[in-house]
Amino acid sequence: MTDENLYTTQQVADLVGVSSRTIQLWAAAGVINAWKTPGGHRRFPEAEVQRLRRELGGESSGGRHTILVVEDEPDLQMLYRLSIESWNLPVDVVTAQDGYEGLLQIGLHRPQVVILDLMMPKTDGFRVLEVLESSGELENALVMAVSAMSTEEIRDKGEIPASITVYPKPIPFGAIRERVTEHLRNL
């Protein structure tokens, strides 16, 4: 393999429109195959980069926005999708079933709105919020949490950033719609 057939992490990030950190996470998760140089730098074969670009070709465009719903219950995912689609806003709804998948979807879609359950298997919503806060990945996005946990349980489990509104379940779709509509209007 020659250097002409290989891409650096930053080159791949620029080509697919995500951060270099996202590419590093995707490589670690096996989303895109890479190898490391003796100095520890990742190199991506051209065929892998082209495959990833083809797979990402379905991203939202044309003035539409993306709402990511991170919720482990399939019935609630469907309820979110049906409710949000009934709002007649220029949005695409993307879902993830746990925090790990949610972080991958954030890197892939760069959503303008994230609605996140706090209690999920594998990576929970608290960890997702921690990663988002430390990375600055969604500093201009509206991030909301929805949970069946009490205020005391949430406080005991972890700290929620002050900018995050936590709504109780059952899901208050009216309040969420107001926040989403206002946020998208201001973009």
Secondary structure, 3 states (H helix, E strand, C coil): CCHHHEECHHHHHHHHCCCHHHHHHHHHHCCCCCEECCCCCEEEEHHHHHHHHHHHHHCCCCCCEEEEEECCCHHHHHHHHHHHHCCCCCEEEEEECCHHHHHHHHHHHCCCEEEEECCCCCCCHHHHHHHHHHHCCCCCCEEEEEECCCHHHHHHHCCCCCCCEEEECCCCHHHHHHHHHHHHHCC
